[in-house]
Amino acid sequence: MKFFVSALFSLVVFFAGQAHADDCSLQRVVDMPITYDDHGAPTVMVTIAGTQHRFILELGFSISALTAALADSLNMHRTTSANVGAWVFEMPTDKIASVSGLQFGNVVIKTAHFFEVPKLPDGDEGVLGLDVLETFDFELDLGHNRAALYLPNSCPGAGVYWANSSAAIPIKMQKLGNILIPMMLDGKAIDVGLSSEGGPDLMPTPVTKALFGIDESSPDIKPAEENNDLNKFASLMALRPGAEKMRFFRYPFKMLSAGGLAIENPNIVLFTDKPPSQCIDKARPNRSDWDDPGATITCYGGALLRLQLQQLKQLRMYFAFRQKMLYLTGASATLPAPTAIAK
């Protein structure tokens, strides 16, 4: 039996040179200008074996992936796993490519392992996920179309050079490598996931029913307008065995907040969802091999709300992964950037 997950596979990396900042000063590894592909996904350029390639930047994946064409062009060694697989967007895969010469600025990751997928849309050549990003500290400023990697810094708040203060939020690290951000939604504690996909923020009705007593029959609920992002999400979720037709709704939530930062009238879309019986009263399941009725289904601490690209553009974030902290402000804060470059 093969175990498929939406985000797994530990990445073991080895740095050439300094692996962390010696003091509280920021040591920038590389600036990463962000562009968007034809589907609106944020992309960055990744250097492999001295050549640059366009990768989707995805905070919702704990794994990284690349296309078969890129693996072929760089003559990468490939293996097929007997025990571990991953879903990359709509595509299941159990093929793993060994990546040599993955480089960010002056930092070289000697060996990494990416899942291989047949292809990606819009000429994208890979997906850069948390397994790579968590090796560094990571700044994400979608409002100004830029990201940056830094050597890990152990000093609380040192990464927020662009503002005099910031919200500081602990990061919950899931067993499968994803991250959760504890927040408050209209006075209720909720674990929030992050995703670089387009569209509004998403929350399943079993969660809203459990936390707020709200479902599709509640007052103030209105059908959500259909759009390509919601249709794409519904099509993906329909792959599950026994899946029912998904419906989308809106509810006027008032406030999403964390660490002193508040988002008024968050743009949240509710969707009907029926988790497998094994996961009732637990966290939502991982994306197991939905085409195989005998595949393992594992429940784990999943996100109850997912913040997506539209909301993330309103924030400026610094992920200090070794501190297990997220520091964030509104996107408008713009003090000058540091100049120290990691050697």
C-alpha positions as CSV (number, residue, x, y, z in Angstrom):
1,M,0.0,0.0,0.0
2,K,1.4,3.4,-1.0
3,F,0.9,6.4,1.3
4,F,0.1,9.6,-0.6
5,V,0.1,13.0,1.0
6,S,-0.5,16.5,-0.1
7,A,2.8,17.6,1.5
8,L,5.5,15.4,2.8
9,F,9.1,14.3,2.1
10,S,11.8,15.7,4.3
11,L,14.5,17.7,2.5
12,V,18.0,17.2,3.8
13,V,20.3,20.0,2.7
14,F,23.9,20.9,3.2
15,F,25.2,24.4,3.1
16,A,28.4,25.5,1.6
17,G,29.8,28.1,4.0
18,Q,28.0,29.9,6.8
19,A,24.7,28.3,7.9
20,H,23.4,31.0,10.2
21,A,23.8,34.7,11.2
22,D,26.4,35.2,13.9
23,D,24.6,38.0,15.6
24,C,21.3,39.9,15.3
25,S,22.2,41.6,12.0
26,L,20.3,40.4,9.0
27,Q,22.3,38.4,6.5
28,R,20.4,38.4,3.2
29,V,21.0,35.4,1.0
30,V,19.1,36.5,-2.1
31,D,16.3,38.8,-3.3
32,M,13.6,37.1,-5.3
33,P,11.5,39.4,-7.4
34,I,8.0,37.9,-7.9
35,T,6.2,37.7,-11.2
36,Y,2.9,36.0,-11.9
37,D,2.1,33.3,-14.5
38,D,-1.0,33.4,-16.7
39,H,-3.0,31.7,-13.9
40,G,-2.0,34.4,-11.4
41,A,0.3,32.2,-9.4
42,P,3.4,34.0,-7.9
43,T,6.6,32.7,-9.4
44,V,10.3,33.2,-8.6
45,M,13.5,32.3,-10.4
46,V,15.5,29.4,-9.0
47,T,19.1,28.6,-10.0
48,I,20.0,24.9,-10.6
49,A,23.3,23.9,-12.0
50,G,24.0,27.5,-13.0
51,T,20.8,28.0,-15.0
52,Q,17.6,29.9,-13.9
53,H,14.2,28.3,-13.9
54,R,10.7,29.7,-13.1
55,F,9.1,28.1,-10.0
56,I,5.7,28.6,-8.5
57,L,6.1,29.9,-4.9
58,E,3.7,27.9,-2.7
59,L,3.3,28.3,1.0
60,G,0.7,25.6,1.1
61,F,3.1,22.8,0.1
62,S,5.6,21.3,2.4
63,I,7.3,19.7,-0.6
64,S,9.0,21.1,-3.7
65,A,8.6,19.7,-7.1
66,L,9.9,20.1,-10.7
67,T,8.7,19.0,-14.1
68,A,9.9,15.9,-15.9
69,A,11.2,18.1,-18.7
70,L,13.5,20.0,-16.4
71,A,14.7,16.8,-14.8
72,D,15.5,15.5,-18.3
73,S,17.2,18.7,-19.4
74,L,19.6,18.6,-16.4
75,N,20.0,14.9,-16.5
76,M,18.9,14.4,-12.9
77,H,18.9,11.0,-11.2
78,R,15.3,9.8,-10.6
79,T,13.9,7.1,-8.4
80,T,10.4,5.8,-7.7
81,S,9.4,5.5,-4.0
82,A,7.7,2.3,-2.9
83,N,6.2,4.0,0.2
84,V,5.8,7.7,-0.3
85,G,4.0,9.9,-2.8
86,A,2.6,13.4,-3.0
87,W,-0.2,15.3,-4.7
88,V,1.1,18.4,-6.5
89,F,-1.9,20.4,-7.5
90,E,-4.1,17.8,-9.2
91,M,-1.3,15.4,-10.0
92,P,-0.3,12.4,-7.9
93,T,3.4,11.4,-8.1
94,D,5.8,8.9,-6.5
95,K,8.8,10.0,-8.6
96,I,11.7,11.7,-6.9
97,A,14.5,13.7,-8.6
98,S,17.9,14.3,-7.0
99,V,18.8,18.0,-7.5
100,S,22.4,19.0,-7.4
101,G,23.6,22.6,-7.4
102,L,20.5,24.3,-6.1
103,Q,21.7,27.8,-5.4
104,F,20.3,30.9,-3.7
105,G,22.7,33.9,-3.9
106,N,26.0,32.7,-2.5
107,V,24.5,29.7,-0.7
108,V,24.6,26.4,-2.4
109,I,22.4,23.4,-1.4
110,K,24.5,20.5,-2.5
111,T,21.8,17.9,-2.6
112,A,18.1,18.1,-2.5
113,H,15.2,15.9,-3.5
114,F,12.1,17.2,-5.4
115,F,9.1,15.3,-6.4
116,E,8.7,15.1,-10.2
117,V,5.5,15.9,-12.0
118,P,4.7,15.5,-15.7
119,K,4.1,19.2,-16.3
120,L,2.9,22.5,-14.9
121,P,0.9,25.2,-16.5
122,D,2.1,28.3,-18.2
123,G,5.7,27.1,-18.7
124,D,6.4,26.9,-15.0
125,E,9.2,24.4,-14.3
126,G,8.7,23.7,-10.7
127,V,7.2,24.5,-7.3
128,L,9.2,25.9,-4.5
129,G,7.7,24.7,-1.2
130,L,8.3,24.9,2.5
131,D,11.0,22.1,2.6
132,V,13.4,24.5,0.9
133,L,12.1,27.8,2.4
134,E,12.3,26.5,6.0
135,T,16.1,26.1,5.5
136,F,16.3,29.9,5.7
137,D,14.5,32.8,7.2
138,F,12.0,34.0,4.6
139,E,10.5,37.4,3.9
140,L,7.4,37.6,1.7
141,D,6.1,40.9,0.5
142,L,3.5,40.1,-2.2
143,G,2.1,43.7,-2.0
144,H,5.4,44.8,-3.6
145,N,6.1,41.7,-5.6
146,R,9.2,40.6,-3.8
147,A,10.5,37.9,-1.5
148,A,13.9,37.3,0.1
149,L,15.9,34.6,1.9
150,Y,18.1,35.2,4.9
151,L,20.4,33.2,7.0
152,P,18.5,31.9,10.1
153,N,18.4,34.5,12.8
154,S,17.8,33.7,16.5
155,C,17.0,37.2,17.7
156,P,13.2,37.8,18.1
157,G,11.9,40.4,15.7
158,A,15.2,41.1,14.0
159,G,13.9,40.3,10.6
160,V,11.3,43.1,10.5
161,Y,13.5,45.9,9.2
162,W,10.7,47.6,7.4
163,A,8.7,48.7,10.4
164,N,9.3,49.8,14.0
165,S,6.9,47.1,15.4
166,S,5.2,44.0,14.2
167,A,2.8,41.3,15.3
168,A,4.6,38.2,16.5
169,I,2.8,34.9,16.1
170,P,4.0,31.4,17.0
171,I,4.2,29.0,14.0
172,K,2.8,25.5,14.6
173,M,4.8,22.9,12.6
174,Q,2.7,20.0,11.4
175,K,4.1,16.5,11.3
176,L,3.8,16.5,7.5
177,G,5.8,19.7,7.2
178,N,3.0,22.3,6.7
179,I,2.7,25.3,9.0
180,L,-0.3,26.6,10.9
181,I,-0.8,30.1,12.3
182,P,-3.0,30.5,15.4
183,M,-5.4,33.4,14.9
184,M,-8.8,34.6,16.3
185,L,-11.8,34.8,14.1
186,D,-14.7,36.7,15.6
187,G,-13.5,35.8,19.1
188,K,-12.8,32.1,18.3
189,A,-9.3,30.6,18.3
190,I,-8.6,29.0,14.9
191,D,-5.5,27.4,13.2
192,V,-4.9,29.1,9.8
193,G,-3.0,27.7,6.9
194,L,-1.4,29.9,4.1
195,S,-1.6,29.3,0.4
196,S,-0.2,31.2,-2.6
197,E,-3.2,30.1,-4.7
198,G,-5.6,32.7,-6.0
199,G,-9.1,33.4,-4.9
200,P,-10.7,34.2,-1.5
201,D,-9.9,32.6,1.8
202,L,-11.6,29.2,2.3
203,M,-13.3,27.6,5.3
204,P,-15.4,24.4,5.4
205,T,-18.9,24.5,6.8
206,P,-18.2,21.6,9.3
207,V,-15.7,24.0,11.0
208,T,-18.1,27.0,10.9
209,K,-20.8,24.8,12.4
210,A,-18.6,23.5,15.2
211,L,-17.2,26.9,16.1
212,F,-20.0,29.3,15.4
213,G,-23.1,27.3,14.8
214,I,-23.1,28.5,11.2
215,D,-23.9,26.4,8.1
216,E,-25.6,26.8,4.8
217,S,-29.1,27.2,6.4
218,S,-28.1,29.9,8.9
219,P,-29.4,33.5,8.7
220,D,-27.0,36.0,7.0
221,I,-25.6,33.2,4.8
222,K,-25.6,34.0,1.1
223,P,-24.5,32.0,-2.0
224,A,-21.0,33.0,-3.1
225,E,-20.6,34.1,-6.7
226,E,-19.0,31.5,-8.9
227,N,-15.5,32.2,-10.4
228,N,-12.6,30.2,-11.9
229,D,-10.8,29.9,-8.5
230,L,-13.7,28.4,-6.7
231,N,-14.5,26.1,-9.7
232,K,-10.9,24.9,-9.8
233,F,-11.0,24.1,-6.0
234,A,-14.3,22.3,-6.4
235,S,-13.0,20.2,-9.2
236,L,-9.9,19.1,-7.2
237,M,-12.0,18.2,-4.1
238,A,-14.4,16.2,-6.4
239,L,-11.6,13.7,-6.9
240,R,-12.2,12.2,-3.5
241,P,-14.3,8.9,-3.4
242,G,-17.9,9.6,-2.5
243,A,-17.4,13.3,-2.9
244,E,-20.6,15.3,-3.1
245,K,-21.2,18.4,-5.2
246,M,-19.6,21.4,-3.4
247,R,-21.5,24.6,-2.7
248,F,-20.0,28.0,-1.7
249,F,-21.4,30.6,0.6
250,R,-20.5,33.9,2.3
251,Y,-21.0,35.0,5.8
252,P,-20.2,38.5,7.2
253,F,-17.4,37.7,9.6
254,K,-16.2,40.8,11.4
255,M,-12.6,40.4,12.4
256,L,-9.6,38.1,11.9
257,S,-6.7,38.9,14.2
258,A,-3.4,37.7,15.7
259,G,-0.6,39.3,17.7
260,G,-2.2,42.8,17.6
261,L,-2.8,42.8,13.9
262,A,-6.4,42.8,12.8
263,I,-8.1,42.2,9.5
264,E,-11.6,43.7,9.3
265,N,-14.3,42.1,7.3
266,P,-12.1,39.2,6.0
267,N,-13.0,37.9,2.6
268,I,-13.9,34.3,3.6
269,V,-15.8,31.8,1.4
270,L,-17.5,28.8,3.1
271,F,-17.6,25.5,1.3
272,T,-19.6,22.4,2.0
273,D,-17.4,19.5,2.9
274,K,-17.9,16.0,4.3
275,P,-14.7,14.6,5.8
276,P,-14.2,10.8,5.9
277,S,-15.8,9.1,9.0
278,Q,-12.3,8.3,10.4
279,C,-11.7,12.0,10.8
280,I,-15.0,13.2,12.3
281,D,-14.3,15.3,15.4
282,K,-10.6,15.3,14.5
283,A,-8.7,17.4,12.1
284,R,-9.4,17.2,8.4
285,P,-7.7,14.4,6.5
286,N,-4.7,14.6,4.2
287,R,-5.2,14.1,0.5
288,S,-4.7,10.4,0.4
289,D,-4.6,8.4,-2.9
290,W,-8.3,9.2,-3.7
291,D,-8.2,6.8,-6.7
292,D,-7.3,3.9,-4.5
293,P,-10.1,2.8,-2.0
294,G,-7.6,0.8,0.0
295,A,-5.1,3.7,0.4
296,T,-4.3,4.9,3.9
297,I,-6.2,7.9,5.3
298,T,-4.4,9.8,8.0
299,C,-6.0,12.5,10.1
300,Y,-3.7,15.3,11.3
301,G,-3.7,18.8,12.5
302,G,-5.0,20.6,9.4
303,A,-5.9,24.2,8.8
304,L,-9.4,25.2,9.7
305,L,-9.1,28.3,7.5
306,R,-6.9,28.9,4.6
307,L,-5.6,32.4,3.8
308,Q,-4.9,32.7,0.1
309,L,-3.2,35.1,-2.3
310,Q,-5.7,37.9,-2.2
311,Q,-5.4,38.3,1.6
312,L,-1.6,37.7,1.7
313,K,-1.1,40.6,-0.6
314,Q,-2.3,42.8,2.3
315,L,0.4,41.6,4.6
316,R,4.2,41.7,4.8
317,M,5.7,38.7,6.6
318,Y,9.0,37.4,8.0
319,F,9.1,33.7,8.7
320,A,11.8,32.9,11.3
321,F,11.4,29.1,11.0
322,R,14.0,28.1,13.5
323,Q,12.4,30.4,16.1
324,K,9.0,28.9,15.0
325,M,7.8,32.5,14.7
326,L,6.0,34.6,12.1
327,Y,6.4,38.4,12.3
328,L,4.0,40.4,10.2
329,T,2.7,43.9,9.5
330,G,0.4,45.5,6.9
331,A,1.8,45.7,3.4
332,S,2.2,49.5,3.4
333,A,5.2,49.6,5.8
334,T,8.3,50.4,3.7
335,L,11.5,51.3,5.7
336,P,14.7,50.7,3.8
337,A,16.0,47.2,3.2
338,P,19.2,45.9,4.8
339,T,22.3,45.7,2.7
340,A,24.4,42.9,4.3
341,I,24.8,40.0,1.9
342,A,25.6,36.5,3.2
343,K,29.0,35.3,2.0
